[in-house]
């Protein structure tokens, strides 16, 4: 009986041990995620991205050229307009009054000119008959000439006052879309005050500012890539069309404009854009390797990087001593210890150990 009890206890303990051992085998090993980068030549990977804003290539501020109260305002946000379409007008009370006064002055000048002409013809006839003096004839000619000049001046005054009335109207200067409205009917407007913004033109531009560290690498006609946060999974080709020669005092950057080559109706004016410039196309130095500055560590033995070594499904990091050269814009120049195409860890050097198994991300 005792033998049977001992055998049962042994079987139970053996089962427990096997069960615990099985659970231990199922435990997964934690692998530290590591960011990495391939070693490349100086200037080989110099893509820089800057933020900008989309806009049509032609933006027109609409305004009246005279002051007055708005009596008609046929504009709505997003409205498409045609060139020459009437968009708004003022009461034009002062301009109309001035126009009527100029008409009165023109009629008076015309009457005086006709009277002077009749008098000149009469004096000329008498002079030819010898019944009047030369001085009377010259005086009549001067009087007619002055009356004629007054008439011409009054006529120009009518044209000017007519223009003043026309200044109280807004006509669409181009085909486009109303992008902004800043006035309403019955509002008193000063001359030159913007009442709306018209987006015209067929091309879509991105305006942005670049720092002085990269501006010399940008030229007109340079190809760039543009993407929009609001238009996911789509990249547009664009070309640099304007590069400012002087810095903008407000932003301390150089204004640059790029034009989208393959525009889409999905691109709306005011959208935030990311513009990628590739500064490495013509600046690759195949004699100088470079790695990011933050990928290089230092200990008592000197400078080092962590090489990524892949062996089937296993990935480990190995401490590799390197000799660095000068500090370039891309990072440290490597004169010894690495070769092009090798993978190195670019983050978390302080927590990595030589020979540690990791997971790439």
C-alpha contacts under 8 A as a table, 3 or more apart, distances in Angstrom:
res1	aa1	res2	aa2	distance
1	X	4	X	5.16
1	X	5	X	6.42
2	X	5	X	5.13
2	X	6	X	6.23
3	X	6	X	5.19
3	X	7	X	6.21
4	X	7	X	5.10
4	X	8	X	6.25
5	X	8	X	5.13
5	X	9	X	6.28
6	X	9	X	5.18
6	X	10	X	6.16
7	X	10	X	5.10
7	X	11	X	6.25
8	X	11	X	5.12
8	X	12	X	6.29
9	X	12	X	5.14
9	X	13	X	6.19
10	X	13	X	5.24
10	X	14	X	6.07
11	X	14	X	5.14
11	X	15	X	6.19
12	X	15	X	5.13
12	X	16	X	6.30
13	X	16	X	5.08
13	X	17	X	6.20
14	X	17	X	5.16
14	X	18	X	6.15
15	X	18	X	5.15
15	X	19	X	6.00
16	X	19	X	4.98
16	X	20	X	6.16
17	X	20	X	5.16
17	X	21	X	6.08
18	X	21	X	5.01
18	X	22	X	6.12
19	X	22	X	5.15
19	X	23	X	6.42
20	X	23	X	5.18
20	X	24	X	6.36
21	X	24	X	5.16
21	X	25	X	6.42
22	X	25	X	5.21
22	X	26	X	6.57
23	X	26	X	5.22
23	X	27	X	6.84
24	X	27	X	5.41
31	X	357	X	6.41
31	X	358	X	4.86
31	X	359	X	5.59
32	X	357	X	7.55
32	X	358	X	4.94
32	X	359	X	5.80
33	X	358	X	5.98
33	X	359	X	4.62
33	X	360	X	5.60
33	X	361	X	6.01
34	X	345	X	6.40
34	X	346	X	7.69
34	X	347	X	6.80
34	X	348	X	7.47
34	X	358	X	6.63
34	X	359	X	6.00
34	X	360	X	5.01
34	X	361	X	5.78
35	X	345	X	5.75
35	X	346	X	5.65
35	X	347	X	5.95
35	X	360	X	6.17
35	X	361	X	5.39
36	X	308	X	7.91
36	X	343	X	6.35
36	X	344	X	5.36
36	X	345	X	4.30
36	X	346	X	5.09
36	X	347	X	7.53
36	X	360	X	7.18
36	X	361	X	7.53
37	X	343	X	5.50
37	X	344	X	5.60
37	X	345	X	6.60
37	X	346	X	6.56
38	X	340	X	7.45
38	X	341	X	5.27
38	X	342	X	5.45
38	X	343	X	4.40
38	X	344	X	6.36
39	X	289	X	7.01
39	X	290	X	6.72
39	X	291	X	6.11
39	X	338	X	7.74
39	X	339	X	6.94
39	X	340	X	5.08
39	X	341	X	5.16
39	X	342	X	5.47
39	X	343	X	6.23
39	X	344	X	7.19
40	X	44	X	6.36
40	X	45	X	7.51
40	X	289	X	5.73
40	X	290	X	6.08
40	X	291	X	7.24
40	X	340	X	5.33
40	X	341	X	6.47
41	X	44	X	5.26
41	X	45	X	7.91
41	X	284	X	6.50
41	X	285	X	6.06
41	X	286	X	5.52
41	X	287	X	7.27
41	X	288	X	5.64
41	X	289	X	4.41
41	X	290	X	5.73
41	X	340	X	7.23
42	X	45	X	7.68
42	X	283	X	7.91
42	X	284	X	5.80
42	X	285	X	5.35
42	X	286	X	7.09
42	X	288	X	5.65
42	X	289	X	5.65
42	X	290	X	5.34
42	X	330	X	6.96
42	X	333	X	7.61
43	X	46	X	5.76
43	X	279	X	7.54
43	X	280	X	4.85
43	X	281	X	7.93
43	X	283	X	5.42
43	X	284	X	4.57
43	X	285	X	6.50
43	X	330	X	7.09
44	X	280	X	5.28
44	X	281	X	7.35
44	X	283	X	7.33
44	X	284	X	5.09
44	X	285	X	7.63
45	X	278	X	7.93
45	X	280	X	5.98
46	X	278	X	5.86
46	X	279	X	5.26
46	X	280	X	5.01
46	X	330	X	7.37
47	X	276	X	6.42
47	X	277	X	5.50
47	X	278	X	4.30
47	X	279	X	6.03
47	X	280	X	7.10
48	X	276	X	5.59
48	X	277	X	5.29
48	X	278	X	6.50
48	X	279	X	7.54
49	X	274	X	6.31
49	X	275	X	5.40
49	X	276	X	4.22
49	X	277	X	6.17
50	X	208	X	7.51
50	X	209	X	7.97
50	X	210	X	7.47
50	X	274	X	5.69
50	X	275	X	5.32
50	X	276	X	6.54
51	X	208	X	6.49
51	X	272	X	7.13
51	X	273	X	5.74
51	X	274	X	4.68
51	X	275	X	6.20
52	X	206	X	5.93
52	X	207	X	5.44
52	X	208	X	4.37
52	X	209	X	7.46
52	X	272	X	5.99
52	X	273	X	5.09
52	X	274	X	6.20
52	X	275	X	7.05
53	X	206	X	5.32
53	X	207	X	5.48
53	X	208	X	6.66
53	X	269	X	7.75
53	X	270	X	5.64
53	X	271	X	5.68
53	X	272	X	4.82
53	X	273	X	5.59
54	X	204	X	6.79
54	X	205	X	5.65
54	X	206	X	4.44
54	X	207	X	6.55
54	X	267	X	7.61
54	X	268	X	6.94
54	X	269	X	5.10
54	X	270	X	5.09
54	X	271	X	5.24
54	X	272	X	6.47
54	X	273	X	6.59
55	X	204	X	5.82
55	X	205	X	5.25
55	X	206	X	6.13
55	X	207	X	7.42
55	X	268	X	7.35
55	X	269	X	4.33
55	X	270	X	5.90
55	X	271	X	7.87
56	X	59	X	6.54
56	X	199	X	6.09
56	X	200	X	6.52
56	X	201	X	6.28
56	X	202	X	7.17
56	X	203	X	6.00
56	X	204	X	4.56
56	X	205	X	5.66
56	X	269	X	6.30
57	X	200	X	7.21
57	X	201	X	5.73
57	X	202	X	7.22
57	X	203	X	5.53
57	X	204	X	5.71
57	X	205	X	5.61
58	X	199	X	6.22
58	X	200	X	5.07
58	X	201	X	5.26
59	X	197	X	6.93
59	X	198	X	5.87
59	X	199	X	4.83
59	X	200	X	5.95
60	X	197	X	5.70
60	X	198	X	5.05
60	X	199	X	6.47
60	X	200	X	7.26
61	X	194	X	5.86
61	X	195	X	7.57
61	X	196	X	6.10
61	X	197	X	4.66
61	X	198	X	6.39
62	X	170	X	7.43
62	X	194	X	5.54
62	X	195	X	5.90
62	X	196	X	5.19
62	X	197	X	5.76
62	X	198	X	6.94
63	X	170	X	7.05
63	X	191	X	7.41
63	X	192	X	5.42
63	X	193	X	5.57
63	X	194	X	4.62
63	X	195	X	5.51
63	X	196	X	7.19
64	X	67	X	7.17
64	X	167	X	6.09
64	X	168	X	5.79
64	X	169	X	6.58
64	X	170	X	6.28
64	X	189	X	7.94
64	X	190	X	7.80
64	X	191	X	5.67
64	X	192	X	5.74
64	X	193	X	6.97
64	X	194	X	7.74
65	X	167	X	4.84
65	X	168	X	6.51
65	X	191	X	4.86
65	X	192	X	5.43
66	X	164	X	7.05
66	X	167	X	5.58
66	X	168	X	5.74
66	X	190	X	6.74
66	X	191	X	4.29
66	X	192	X	7.18
67	X	90	X	7.87
67	X	92	X	7.95
67	X	168	X	7.51
67	X	188	X	7.52
67	X	189	X	5.54
67	X	190	X	4.43
67	X	191	X	4.60
68	X	90	X	5.65
68	X	91	X	6.21
68	X	92	X	6.25
68	X	93	X	7.91
68	X	168	X	7.71
68	X	188	X	5.55
68	X	189	X	5.51
68	X	190	X	6.73
69	X	90	X	5.32
69	X	91	X	5.66
69	X	92	X	7.85
69	X	185	X	7.79
69	X	186	X	5.58
69	X	187	X	5.48
69	X	188	X	4.30
69	X	189	X	6.05
70	X	73	X	6.98
70	X	88	X	7.35
70	X	89	X	5.93
70	X	90	X	4.42
70	X	91	X	6.40
70	X	184	X	7.32
70	X	185	X	5.11
70	X	186	X	4.99
70	X	187	X	5.60
70	X	188	X	6.51
70	X	189	X	7.17
71	X	88	X	7.63
71	X	89	X	6.00
71	X	90	X	5.35
71	X	91	X	5.90
71	X	185	X	5.72
71	X	186	X	5.90
72	X	87	X	7.78
72	X	88	X	4.98
72	X	89	X	5.21
72	X	90	X	6.97
72	X	185	X	6.19
73	X	87	X	5.94
73	X	88	X	4.28
73	X	89	X	6.77
73	X	184	X	6.98
73	X	185	X	5.98
74	X	86	X	7.60
74	X	87	X	4.89
74	X	88	X	5.85
75	X	79	X	6.85
75	X	87	X	6.11
75	X	88	X	7.77
75	X	178	X	7.23
75	X	181	X	7.72
76	X	79	X	5.37
76	X	178	X	6.73
76	X	181	X	7.40
77	X	178	X	5.43
77	X	179	X	5.83
77	X	180	X	6.16
77	X	181	X	6.85
78	X	177	X	5.71
78	X	178	X	5.16
78	X	179	X	5.92
79	X	177	X	5.47
79	X	178	X	5.34
80	X	175	X	7.56
80	X	176	X	5.77
80	X	177	X	4.48
80	X	178	X	6.59
81	X	85	X	6.72
81	X	172	X	6.91
81	X	175	X	5.66
81	X	176	X	5.58
81	X	177	X	6.13
81	X	178	X	7.58
82	X	85	X	5.61
82	X	172	X	6.50
82	X	174	X	6.53
82	X	175	X	4.45
82	X	176	X	6.79
83	X	171	X	7.45
83	X	172	X	4.95
83	X	173	X	5.35
83	X	174	X	4.40
83	X	175	X	4.86
84	X	171	X	5.20
84	X	172	X	5.00
84	X	173	X	6.16
84	X	174	X	7.38
85	X	171	X	5.28
85	X	172	X	5.26
86	X	169	X	7.39
86	X	170	X	6.06
86	X	171	X	4.51
86	X	172	X	6.61
87	X	169	X	7.68
87	X	170	X	5.46
87	X	171	X	5.56
87	X	172	X	6.72
88	X	169	X	5.74
88	X	170	X	5.14
88	X	171	X	7.34
89	X	168	X	5.39
89	X	169	X	4.24
89	X	170	X	6.22
90	X	168	X	5.00
90	X	169	X	6.52
91	X	168	X	7.56
92	X	95	X	5.17
92	X	96	X	5.99
92	X	165	X	6.27
92	X	168	X	6.16
93	X	96	X	5.31
93	X	97	X	6.23
94	X	97	X	5.15
94	X	98	X	6.17
95	X	98	X	5.12
95	X	99	X	6.09
95	X	161	X	6.67
95	X	164	X	5.92
95	X	165	X	5.43
96	X	99	X	4.90
96	X	100	X	6.23
96	X	161	X	7.82
96	X	165	X	6.45
97	X	100	X	5.19
97	X	101	X	6.33
98	X	101	X	5.08
98	X	102	X	6.20
98	X	161	X	6.47
99	X	102	X	5.06
99	X	103	X	6.34
99	X	158	X	6.29
99	X	161	X	4.96
99	X	162	X	6.37
99	X	165	X	7.93
100	X	103	X	5.09
100	X	104	X	6.42
101	X	104	X	5.10
101	X	105	X	6.30
102	X	105	X	4.99
102	X	106	X	6.08
102	X	154	X	6.78
102	X	157	X	6.11
102	X	158	X	5.24
102	X	161	X	7.25
103	X	106	X	4.96
103	X	107	X	6.22
103	X	154	X	7.98
103	X	158	X	6.17
104	X	107	X	5.19
104	X	108	X	6.25
105	X	108	X	5.10
105	X	109	X	6.07
105	X	154	X	6.19
106	X	109	X	5.06
106	X	110	X	6.05
106	X	151	X	6.30
106	X	154	X	4.83
106	X	155	X	5.92
106	X	158	X	7.41
107	X	110	X	5.04
107	X	111	X	6.20
108	X	111	X	5.11
108	X	112	X	6.26
109	X	112	X	5.11
109	X	113	X	6.07
109	X	147	X	6.77
109	X	148	X	7.91
109	X	150	X	6.05
109	X	151	X	4.75
109	X	154	X	6.87
110	X	113	X	5.07
110	X	114	X	6.21
110	X	148	X	7.99
110	X	151	X	5.66
111	X	114	X	5.19
111	X	115	X	6.21
112	X	115	X	5.09
112	X	116	X	6.08
112	X	147	X	6.09
113	X	116	X	5.08
113	X	117	X	6.07
113	X	144	X	6.27
113	X	147	X	4.68
113	X	148	X	5.51
113	X	151	X	6.86
114	X	117	X	5.01
114	X	118	X	6.23
115	X	118	X	5.22
115	X	119	X	6.19
116	X	119	X	5.04
116	X	120	X	6.02
116	X	140	X	7.24
116	X	143	X	6.32
116	X	144	X	4.75
116	X	147	X	6.83
117	X	120	X	5.01
117	X	121	X	6.23
117	X	144	X	5.72
118	X	121	X	5.15
118	X	122	X	6.27
119	X	122	X	5.08
119	X	123	X	6.14
119	X	140	X	6.81
120	X	123	X	5.17
120	X	124	X	5.97
120	X	137	X	7.28
120	X	140	X	5.10
120	X	141	X	6.09
120	X	144	X	6.87
121	X	124	X	5.10
121	X	125	X	6.27
122	X	125	X	5.24
122	X	126	X	6.38
123	X	126	X	5.08
123	X	127	X	5.98
123	X	132	X	7.28
123	X	136	X	7.25
123	X	137	X	5.76
123	X	140	X	6.98
124	X	127	X	5.02
124	X	128	X	6.13
124	X	137	X	6.20
125	X	128	X	5.23
125	X	129	X	6.42
126	X	129	X	5.09
126	X	130	X	6.18
126	X	131	X	5.01
126	X	132	X	5.67
127	X	130	X	4.89
127	X	131	X	5.64
127	X	132	X	4.91
127	X	133	X	6.36
127	X	134	X	6.93
127	X	137	X	6.74
128	X	131	X	7.61
129	X	132	X	7.94
130	X	133	X	7.37
132	X	136	X	6.70
132	X	137	X	7.58
133	X	136	X	5.38
133	X	137	X	6.61
134	X	137	X	5.03
134	X	138	X	6.20
135	X	138	X	5.08
135	X	139	X	6.05
136	X	139	X	5.09
136	X	140	X	6.23
137	X	140	X	5.16
137	X	141	X	6.34
138	X	141	X	5.04
138	X	142	X	6.22
139	X	142	X	5.16
139	X	143	X	6.12
140	X	143	X	5.05
140	X	144	X	6.23
141	X	144	X	5.19
141	X	145	X	6.13
142	X	145	X	4.96
142	X	146	X	6.14
143	X	146	X	5.24
143	X	147	X	6.21
144	X	147	X	5.05
144	X	148	X	6.04
145	X	148	X	5.06
145	X	149	X	6.28
146	X	149	X	5.13
146	X	150	X	6.19
147	X	150	X	5.05
147	X	151	X	6.20
148	X	151	X	5.06
148	X	152	X	6.32
149	X	152	X	5.07
149	X	153	X	6.13
150	X	153	X	5.05
150	X	154	X	6.10
151	X	154	X	5.08
151	X	155	X	6.12
152	X	155	X	5.02
152	X	156	X	6.28
153	X	156	X	5.12
153	X	157	X	6.21
154	X	157	X	4.87
154	X	158	X	6.37
155	X	158	X	5.19
155	X	159	X	6.52
156	X	159	X	5.06
156	X	160	X	6.20
157	X	160	X	5.04
157	X	161	X	6.17
158	X	161	X	5.15
158	X	162	X	6.08
159	X	162	X	5.02
159	X	163	X	6.30
160	X	163	X	5.06
160	X	164	X	6.34
161	X	164	X	4.84
161	X	165	X	6.43
162	X	165	X	5.16
162	X	166	X	6.38
163	X	166	X	4.86
163	X	167	X	6.12
164	X	167	X	5.02
164	X	168	X	7.04
165	X	168	X	5.51
165	X	169	X	7.69
166	X	169	X	5.53
167	X	170	X	7.51
172	X	175	X	7.06
174	X	200	X	6.47
175	X	200	X	6.11
175	X	201	X	7.70
176	X	198	X	6.21
176	X	199	X	5.41
176	X	200	X	4.31
176	X	201	X	7.02
177	X	198	X	5.66
177	X	199	X	5.23
177	X	200	X	6.62
178	X	181	X	7.57
178	X	196	X	7.18
178	X	197	X	5.98
178	X	198	X	4.68
178	X	199	X	6.26
179	X	196	X	7.48
179	X	197	X	5.50
179	X	198	X	5.72
179	X	199	X	6.10
180	X	196	X	5.25
180	X	197	X	4.99
180	X	198	X	7.34
181	X	195	X	5.92
181	X	196	X	4.22
181	X	197	X	6.59
182	X	194	X	7.27
182	X	195	X	4.86
182	X	196	X	5.68
183	X	187	X	6.82
183	X	195	X	5.11
183	X	196	X	7.35
184	X	187	X	5.72
189	X	193	X	6.76
190	X	193	X	5.69
194	X	197	X	7.65
203	X	259	X	6.86
203	X	260	X	7.09
203	X	263	X	7.27
204	X	259	X	5.88
204	X	260	X	5.73
204	X	263	X	6.55
204	X	267	X	7.90
204	X	269	X	7.95
205	X	257	X	6.46
205	X	258	X	5.54
205	X	259	X	4.38
205	X	260	X	6.10
206	X	257	X	5.56
206	X	258	X	5.24
206	X	259	X	6.37
206	X	260	X	7.66
206	X	273	X	7.27
207	X	255	X	7.16
207	X	256	X	5.95
207	X	257	X	4.59
207	X	258	X	6.72
208	X	255	X	5.84
208	X	256	X	5.48
208	X	257	X	6.41
209	X	251	X	7.70
209	X	253	X	5.09
209	X	254	X	5.14
209	X	255	X	4.48
209	X	256	X	5.83
210	X	214	X	6.93
210	X	215	X	6.16
210	X	253	X	5.20
210	X	254	X	5.12
210	X	255	X	6.56
210	X	256	X	7.03
211	X	214	X	6.04
211	X	215	X	6.27
211	X	252	X	7.49
211	X	253	X	4.96
211	X	254	X	6.34
212	X	215	X	5.14
212	X	216	X	7.42
212	X	253	X	6.86
212	X	254	X	7.13
213	X	216	X	7.53
214	X	217	X	5.50
214	X	218	X	7.12
215	X	218	X	5.38
215	X	254	X	7.14
216	X	219	X	7.67
217	X	279	X	6.34
218	X	222	X	6.88
218	X	240	X	7.96
218	X	243	X	7.59
218	X	279	X	8.00
219	X	222	X	5.63
219	X	240	X	6.88
219	X	243	X	6.99
220	X	239	X	7.52
220	X	240	X	4.99
220	X	241	X	5.26
220	X	242	X	6.21
220	X	243	X	6.77
221	X	239	X	5.38
221	X	240	X	5.08
221	X	241	X	6.20
222	X	239	X	5.45
222	X	240	X	5.27
223	X	237	X	7.25
223	X	238	X	5.86
223	X	239	X	4.57
223	X	240	X	6.58
223	X	277	X	7.79
224	X	237	X	6.24
224	X	238	X	5.28
224	X	239	X	5.86
224	X	240	X	7.37
224	X	275	X	6.71
224	X	276	X	5.75
224	X	277	X	5.36
224	X	278	X	7.16
225	X	235	X	6.58
225	X	236	X	5.84
225	X	237	X	5.02
225	X	238	X	5.97
225	X	275	X	5.77
225	X	276	X	5.16
225	X	277	X	7.08
226	X	235	X	5.67
226	X	236	X	5.02
226	X	237	X	6.24
226	X	238	X	6.72
226	X	260	X	7.81
226	X	273	X	6.65
226	X	274	X	5.61
226	X	275	X	4.61
226	X	276	X	6.36
227	X	231	X	7.33
227	X	232	X	7.83
227	X	234	X	6.44
227	X	235	X	4.78
227	X	236	X	6.14
227	X	273	X	5.84
227	X	274	X	5.39
227	X	275	X	6.79
228	X	231	X	5.13
228	X	232	X	6.73
228	X	234	X	7.79
228	X	235	X	7.77
228	X	271	X	7.36
228	X	272	X	6.28
228	X	273	X	4.70
228	X	274	X	6.25
229	X	232	X	6.02
229	X	272	X	6.89
229	X	273	X	6.89
230	X	271	X	7.64
230	X	272	X	7.97
231	X	234	X	6.36
231	X	266	X	7.41
231	X	267	X	7.95
236	X	260	X	6.74
236	X	261	X	7.39
236	X	262	X	6.42
236	X	263	X	7.45
237	X	260	X	5.96
237	X	261	X	5.52
237	X	262	X	6.36
238	X	258	X	6.18
238	X	259	X	5.30
238	X	260	X	4.14
238	X	261	X	4.91
238	X	262	X	7.56
239	X	258	X	5.26
239	X	259	X	5.42
239	X	260	X	6.64
239	X	261	X	6.95
240	X	243	X	7.55
240	X	256	X	7.48
240	X	257	X	6.01
240	X	258	X	4.14
240	X	259	X	6.38
241	X	256	X	7.85
241	X	257	X	5.78
241	X	258	X	5.28
241	X	259	X	6.37
242	X	256	X	5.54
242	X	257	X	5.03
242	X	258	X	6.90
243	X	254	X	7.48
243	X	255	X	6.45
243	X	256	X	4.72
243	X	257	X	6.72
244	X	247	X	7.26
244	X	254	X	5.84
244	X	255	X	5.40
244	X	256	X	6.17
245	X	254	X	7.42
246	X	254	X	6.35
247	X	252	X	5.96
247	X	253	X	5.38
247	X	254	X	4.60
247	X	255	X	7.22
248	X	251	X	5.64
248	X	252	X	5.34
248	X	253	X	5.57
248	X	254	X	5.88
248	X	255	X	6.81
249	X	252	X	5.25
249	X	253	X	7.68
260	X	263	X	5.59
263	X	267	X	7.18
264	X	267	X	5.64
265	X	268	X	7.21
267	X	271	X	7.13
268	X	271	X	5.86
278	X	281	X	6.51
279	X	282	X	7.45
279	X	283	X	7.36
280	X	283	X	5.06
280	X	284	X	6.05
281	X	284	X	6.88
285	X	288	X	5.85
286	X	289	X	7.40
288	X	333	X	6.47
288	X	334	X	7.09
288	X	335	X	7.40
289	X	333	X	5.63
289	X	334	X	5.33
289	X	335	X	7.19
289	X	339	X	7.56
289	X	340	X	7.06
290	X	330	X	6.89
290	X	331	X	6.05
290	X	332	X	5.47
290	X	333	X	4.38
290	X	334	X	5.61
291	X	295	X	6.86
291	X	296	X	7.82
291	X	330	X	7.19
291	X	331	X	5.41
291	X	332	X	5.54
291	X	333	X	6.68
291	X	334	X	7.19
292	X	295	X	5.39
292	X	296	X	7.32
292	X	330	X	6.39
292	X	331	X	4.36
292	X	332	X	6.25
292	X	346	X	7.35
293	X	296	X	5.75
293	X	330	X	7.97
293	X	331	X	4.64
293	X	332	X	5.45
294	X	297	X	7.54
294	X	346	X	6.56
294	X	347	X	7.20
295	X	305	X	6.33
295	X	344	X	7.51
295	X	345	X	6.40
295	X	346	X	4.47
295	X	347	X	6.49
295	X	349	X	7.36
296	X	303	X	6.65
296	X	304	X	5.79
296	X	305	X	5.18
297	X	303	X	5.64
297	X	304	X	5.25
297	X	305	X	6.10
297	X	349	X	6.92
298	X	301	X	7.61
298	X	302	X	5.41
298	X	303	X	4.35
298	X	304	X	5.97
299	X	302	X	5.36
299	X	303	X	6.57
299	X	304	X	7.82
302	X	321	X	7.16
302	X	322	X	7.95
303	X	321	X	5.87
303	X	322	X	5.68
303	X	323	X	6.65
303	X	324	X	7.59
304	X	319	X	6.59
304	X	320	X	5.35
304	X	321	X	4.19
304	X	322	X	5.22
305	X	319	X	5.97
305	X	320	X	5.31
305	X	321	X	6.49
305	X	322	X	7.03
305	X	344	X	6.76
305	X	345	X	7.29
306	X	317	X	5.66
306	X	318	X	5.29
306	X	319	X	4.65
306	X	320	X	5.85
306	X	344	X	5.57
306	X	345	X	5.56
306	X	349	X	7.53
306	X	354	X	7.81
307	X	317	X	5.37
307	X	318	X	5.06
307	X	319	X	6.28
307	X	320	X	6.33
307	X	342	X	7.36
307	X	343	X	5.98
307	X	344	X	4.55
307	X	345	X	6.53
308	X	315	X	6.98
308	X	316	X	6.00
308	X	317	X	4.79
308	X	318	X	6.60
308	X	342	X	7.63
308	X	343	X	5.29
308	X	344	X	5.41
308	X	345	X	6.72
309	X	315	X	5.72
309	X	316	X	5.28
309	X	317	X	5.97
309	X	318	X	7.09
309	X	343	X	7.88
310	X	313	X	7.36
310	X	314	X	5.94
310	X	315	X	4.46
310	X	316	X	6.49
311	X	314	X	5.19
311	X	315	X	6.19
312	X	315	X	7.77
314	X	357	X	7.14
315	X	357	X	5.68
315	X	358	X	5.70
315	X	359	X	6.57
315	X	360	X	7.82
316	X	355	X	5.78
316	X	356	X	5.41
316	X	357	X	4.21
316	X	358	X	5.52
317	X	345	X	7.92
317	X	352	X	7.88
317	X	353	X	7.51
317	X	354	X	6.17
317	X	355	X	5.35
317	X	356	X	5.66
317	X	357	X	6.59
317	X	358	X	7.06
318	X	353	X	7.91
318	X	354	X	5.02
318	X	355	X	5.24
318	X	356	X	7.57
319	X	353	X	7.84
319	X	354	X	5.30
319	X	355	X	7.65
320	X	337	X	7.08
321	X	337	X	6.24
322	X	334	X	6.98
322	X	335	X	7.68
322	X	336	X	5.61
322	X	337	X	4.52
322	X	338	X	7.02
323	X	334	X	5.99
323	X	335	X	5.59
323	X	336	X	5.01
323	X	337	X	6.51
324	X	332	X	6.30
324	X	333	X	5.61
324	X	334	X	4.54
324	X	335	X	5.62
324	X	336	X	7.18
325	X	332	X	6.56
325	X	333	X	4.88
325	X	334	X	5.82
325	X	335	X	6.01
326	X	332	X	6.18
326	X	333	X	5.60
327	X	330	X	7.95
327	X	331	X	5.75
327	X	332	X	4.64
327	X	333	X	6.18
328	X	331	X	5.19
328	X	332	X	6.03
328	X	333	X	6.77
334	X	337	X	7.41
334	X	338	X	7.13
338	X	342	X	7.18
339	X	342	X	6.17
345	X	348	X	7.90
345	X	349	X	7.47
346	X	349	X	7.53
348	X	351	X	5.60
348	X	352	X	6.61
349	X	352	X	5.34
352	X	356	X	6.91
353	X	356	X	5.32
